[in-house]
C-alpha cells in the first residue's frame, strides 16, 4: 500500500531512511508504484511504466550510490534508457515502438547514483511548446486543478513530483521547460548554466546550446545534490561551464552575503502584460529579499527589450526541429513527412527547411551578441540576481496553449521571461512562491550570473527557509488517503 508519509519526503530524506535501513528500496518503490497506479489515471503523467522491472531492481540490482533505492521518472525526451520506449512525444516513434540500445551519460549518472526508474513521463511532441498535450498520448493534468495545464515541456515529470508519486523527476529546458512546469505545478525547478550537464554521447548539444537537462524537485537540496552527480565535462563536449569552487549541495545553507538584486514585473515585449497576482508575487519576493538584507532595485538587462529576440530565437528553434526530423529520417531509413507531425511542428519544420545555412549562422551570431548584452547586467553593472515572474500569467486551462491557429501567439504570451536565459546560458530557478486566489501555484524566477550556480542556490535556500513551501500539497496527492 502507499506509504502516505514517504510521499511527503524529498529525495534526500528518503535516501537517508534507506541508508539507515528504516525503509527498504522495495518498500520505497512499492509505495511509488502504488501511488502511480492510484493517481496516474487522473494525471496522465507516466506514459511508459516499468513497474515490475523497478521492483526487481529494488531487490538487489541498484547501484550503491547516494540515492540508492529512491524512485525517479525520466522524461520521454532526453535521457534515453537502453531497451526502454523513447518516443519524444511523436507519433512516428510511437508507431514503431522505438527503443534506444544504450544509455545517455545523464541516464547512466542517474543509475550510478542508485535511483530506481519507475517509468517515463509525458511531453509535447519534440518538446517545442510549453504545455504537455501531445496528440500521441493526450494531456497531462495539473494536480492542483485537473482542468489546467501542467506546463511544459517537462509537464508529465512535474505532475508526478507535485502529486507525490516520486520526489524527483528528470526534465530538460530549452526555453523554460523545467521552470515553466515547476511554476505551474508548485515545484522547485532549476536550470543550470550552459554546458553544465553533458548531452552525450549521442548529441553534442541541442538548440545551439540553449537546451540543458536537470531535474524537477520539491526541495532545493535535492536539486543541488543531484546537480553534483550529473554535472561536468564528458568526452568531446563542445563547451563546459566553469568548474564550481565546491559542491552545489554545500551552497544551499550558506549565507549568500549581501546581494545586489534587480527585478522586473512586466514583459518587455510590446503588447504583453502580467497578471496582477504574478506581479504582486515578484514585488513580494523583492520585499522578502530586502528583509533578508539584500540591496534590491528596479533594474533588468536592457537587451530584454530587443524586439528581434523572438524572431531570431524561433529561427534557431525551427532550424533545429528541421534538423531533428532529418536525423530521425536517416535513423529510421525513410523520410518523415511533415504530415506526420503536429501542426506547429510541421510549420517549424517548413520554416527550418527553408532557412539557409547563412541565415541560420547569422541568427546564431545575433544570439551570441544578445548573450553578451544580457551578461553585462551581471558582469558590467554588478548585479548578482534578477527576479522576474516565471510565468506572466496563471497556468491556463488545458487546450488554451494548443488551439489550432492561435497556439503560437498564446505560447509567446506565456514565455516572456524564460527563453532569454537559455540563449544567455544563465542559471535560473523557479521558486514556488505563492498560491493564487483560485488555488493555482505562482512561481517567481531567480536568475544568476553565468557559471555562478552557488550564489543562486544560496538565495534559493534562503527563500525556501522563509516560505516553507514543502508544507504545501495539491488536492491530487499521494498523501491524501
N, C-alpha and C positions, 0 to 999 in steps of 0.2 A: 504494500500500500504506500501511498505518497506520505513521505515524512514532511509534514507541514512546516516544521521548524527548519529543516535543511533548505527548503525553498527560499528562506529569508536570508541565508548566508551568502556572502560574497565568495569568490573562488579561493582567496587566501584563507578565509575562515574554514571552509570545507576541507581544504588541503591539510590544515593543521589538525582537524579532527581525525582525518585519515592517518596522518603520521603518528598520532597518539593512540591509534587503534580503537578510538571511540566509535568510529564508523568505518565500515569496510568499503572498498571500492565497489563491491557488488551491491551493497545497500545503497550507496550513493547513486549508482546508475539505475538501479531498480526504481528508486524514487523519481528520478528524472524521466525515465521512460513512462512510468505510470502517470505522471503529470502531463506528459506529451499526449498520451492516449486519451486523457480526460479533456484537455484544453485545445489540442490542435484542431479538432473538428470545427471549433468556433473561430480559430485564428488563421488557419491555413498558413502556418509559419514553416513547418518542416514538410518538405515535399519528397525527400528521399530518406526514409527512416532506415537505420541499420541497427535496430534494437537487439536482435539476437546476437549479432556479431559483437556489439558493445558489451553485452552480458558475458559472452565467452571471454572477451579480452579482460574484463574485470576480474576474472578468476585466475589471472596469472600472466597475461601477455602484455601488460603495460610496462613502459619504461619507468625506471626508478628515478624520475625527475621531481622537481619541486611541486608539481601539480598532479602527482600520480593519483589516478582514480577520479579526478574532477571531470564531470561530463562537460562536453562542449559541442556546439554545432558549427559547421562550416557553411558559409555562403556558397550557393551554386554558381559562383563566378569568382575565379581566382581560387587559390589553394586546392588544385586538383589532387585527388587521392587515388592511388593505384587501384584499379578494379571497381571503383565506385562510379555511379552515374554522374555525368557532368554535362549539363545542357545549357548553362548560361542564359536561362530564360527563353531560349529559342525553341521553336517547333522543329526545325530541321535536325537538330541534335537529339531531340526527344524521340523523333520517329525512328531513328536508328539505335537508340539507347547507347549513345556514345559513352565509352569508359576509358579514361586515361590508363596508360600502362606504368606510370611512375608518379611518385610524389613530387610536388614542388619543394623547394627549400623551406618555404614557410610551413607547409603541411608537415614536413619532417620535423621542423622545430617544435610544432605543437605536440607531435607524437613523442619526441625525445623528452619533452617536459613532463610527460606522463598523462596528458589529457586523454580522455576516452570519448571518441567521436560517436555521437548517437544519431547523427543524420546531417543532411544538407538542407539549406533553407531557401525559400522562395526569393526571387529577384526579378526585376523587369528585364525584358529582352536586351541583352548585351550591356545592361547597366547604364543605359543612356538617359534615364529620366529619374525623377525624384519621388515617384510613388511606385509601390510594388503591386502592380496589377497586370501581369503578363497574360496574354491570351493562352499561353501554353498551360498555365496552372491556375489562373484566376487570382483574385485579390487576396493579399494578406490583410488582416483586420487588426485594428488598434485595440490592445487590451483595456485602454481607458474608455473607449467608446467604439463598439464594433462597427458602427456606421462610418467611421473615419479612417483615413489613410494612415498607414504606419510610417509614411515617408519612404524614401528610397535613396540609393538602390539597395541598401542593406536592410530592407524592411522586414523580411522574414526573420533575420537574426535579431532585430530589435524587438519584435513581438515575442520571440522565445525567451529573451532575457527579461523583458518587462513583466511577463506573465509568471516568472519564477520557474520555468521549465529547466533552464540552465542559468548559471551565474555569469557566463561569459560566452560570447559568440564571435566568430570571425566576421570581418567586414572589410570593405575597401572603399576608397574615397577619391574620386576623380574631379568632383565638383561640389562635394558636400555629402557624399553618400554614406559616411559614418555619422557625421554631425547632424544631418537633417533627420534621419530616423531616430537618432538619440534624442533630439529635441522633441519630436512628435510623440515619442513613447516614454519620456521621462527618465532617460538614462544619461550616463556619462559617456561621451564619445570623443575620442582623442585622435586627431590626425597628426602623425609625426612629420618631421621635416622631410623634404625631398631627399630621396636616396638613403633614408634611414633603414628601410626594410627592402631586401632584395626581391626582385620579380623573377629570379631564375629558378631552374636553369632553362626553362622553355622560352622565356622572354627576357629581353634586356631592360625594357621599360614599357610603359603604357601611357598613352595620351601625352607623348613628348615629356614624360617625367612628372606630369600633373597627378597621376593616379598612384596611390600607395595603399598597402594593406596594414591593418591592425585589428583591434577588437572593439566590441561594444560591451560595456560593463555597467555595474551599478556603483562601484567604488573606484576612487582614484588610485588606491594602492594596487588593485587588480590590474588596471591598465598599465601602470608604471612597471609593475613586476613582470608582466608579460612582454612589455617592450624590451626589457633587459634580455629576454630569452630569444627574441626573434630579430633583433637589430644587428647591423654590422655588415661589412663588406663580404661578398661572395665572389668566387672566381668569375672574372670578366664583366662585373657590373660596370655600367657606363659612368656612374658617379656615385659618391657615397657621402653621407652627411658627416660633418666634423665629429671626431671622437669625443664623447662626453667625458667630463672630468671624473665622474663617479657613477655609480649605478643610478638608474632612474628611480627605483624604489626608494632609495635613500633620500631623494629630494622631497618626497610628499610631506613629511613632517618637519622640514627645515623652515626656519624663519627666512622669508624672501628678502628681508630688509625693506627699506622704504622705496617703493617702485614709482616710476613716473608713468601714469596711465592716461590714455586718451579714450574718448568714447564718441560714438555716433549712433543716433537712433533712427534716422530716416534713410531710405535708399537714396543713393546719389545719382541714380539714373532718372532722367526727367520723366515725370508722369506716374511714378510709383510712390506708394506710401505704406507705412507700417500701421498695423492695428494698435489702438491705444494701449491695450494690455501688454503688447510686446514692447512698446515704447517705455511704458512705466517700469517694466522689468529691467530694462537697461539702466534707467535712471536710479532705480533702487539698488542695482548692482554697483553703480558708481558711488552711491552714498555708503554702501557697505565697505567699499574699498577705502573711502575716506575715513570711516570709523576704525579701520584696521591700521591707519597711519600712513596710507599712501597718498601721493600727490595725484589729483585727478583733475583733468581739464577737458573741455570740449575740443577735440582735435582728431584728425584722421589723415591717412595718406591722400594727398590731393589727386594722385593717379586714379583713385576710385571713381572720380568724376568723369573719366575719359569715356565718351560715348562709343569709341571704336572698340572697346574691350569685348563687348558681347558678340559682335560680328566676327571678330578675329578668333575668339575662343571657339565659336561654333564652326568656323572654317577648319580649325585644328581637329576638333572632335569628329566632324563629318569625314575628314580625310582618314582618320584612324578607323572609323566604322567601315569605310570602303576597303581599307587595308585588311581589317579583320575578316570581312566577308571573303576577300580574295584568299586569305590564308586558310580559312576553313574550306573553301572550294578546292584548293590544292591538296589539303589533307584528305578530304573525302573523295577526291578523284572525279569531281563533277562540278559544274558551275552552279552556284546557289543563285537562283533567280530572285530579283527584288520582290516579286510577289510572295515569296516565302517569308518575308519579313513583315513586322507590323508597320503601319503606315508611316510613323515618324522615322523609323529606322530606314525604311525604303527611301524616304526623302533624304536623310543623312547620306545614305549610300550613293544616291544620284548626285548630290552636291559634291561628295568626296571624289567620285569618279570623274567629275567634270573640272575639278581643281587641278591645275597643272603643277608640276614639281616646283617651278619657280614661284608660283603663287603660294604654295604650301611653305616653302622656305622663307618667303617674305613674311608670312604670318608668324612663323617661329621666331624670326628676327624681331618682329614687333613685340611679341610676347616676352622676349628676352629683355628688351628695353623696358617694358612695363614692369617686369620683375625688379629691375634695378630702381625704378622710380618708387615702387612700393617699399623696397628695402630701405630707402632713405629715411622713412619715418622712424625706423629703429636705429639705423647706423649713423645718420646725419643729425636728425632732430633730437635724438637721445631718448626716445620713448622705450619703455620696457614691454608694455602690454597695450593692446587695443581692445575695447569692449564694443560689441555690436549685438543686435538680435541674431540668433541663429537663423530663424525664420522670421520674416517681417509680418507674417500672419499666422493665425492659429491653424493647426492641422485641418485640411479640408475634408469634406465628405468623400468617400470612395466614388470615383467616376469623374470628379471635377478636373483632375490633372491629366486625364487621358481621353477627354471628349474629342471626337474627331473634328478637325477643323480649327479648334481653338486651344488644343493642348499645349502647343509650344509657347504661345503667348502667355498662357497661365503659368507654365513652368517658369518662365522668365520673371513673372510677378513674384514667385516664391524664392528664387535663387539669387537674391540681390546681394548676399553678404558672404557667400562661401567659396565659389569657384575662383575668385580672385586670388585666394591664398593657396589654392592648388597650383595655379600658374606661378605665383611668387615662391612657393615652396615652404612657407612659414608653418611651424607647428601651430595647431589651433584646436581648441576644445569646446564642446558644447556642454554647458553645465545645466542640470535640471533645476532651474532656478525657482520657478513659481508654477502655480496652477491657476488656470483661467476661471472666471465665474461660471463657465459652462462645464468645468471639470476636466479640461484638457491641459496637458503639460505645456509649459513655455520654457524654451531653452534660451540661455544667454551665451554668446560666443566670446571666448577669450583667445586672442591671437598674440603669439610671442615672436621674437626675432628668430630668423633662420638659424637652426643648429642649437638653439638655446632652450631645449625642452625643460631643462632643470628649473629655470625661473618660472616658466608657465605651470609646471607641476606643483611648485611650492605655493603659488597663488591658488591653484585649484584645490590644494589641500586645505588652505585657509577657508575657502568658500564652503567646502564640504563640512568642515567643523562648525562653521557658523550657521549653515542652513539645515544640516541634519536630514538630507534628502533620503537617506537609507530607510527612514521610517515611513515613507510613502509607498502605497501599493495600489495598483489599479483594481477595478471591480473584478476583472477576469485574472485571477492569480491562484497559483498552486496552494497558497496558504489558506485559502478560503475553503473550509470543509463543506 
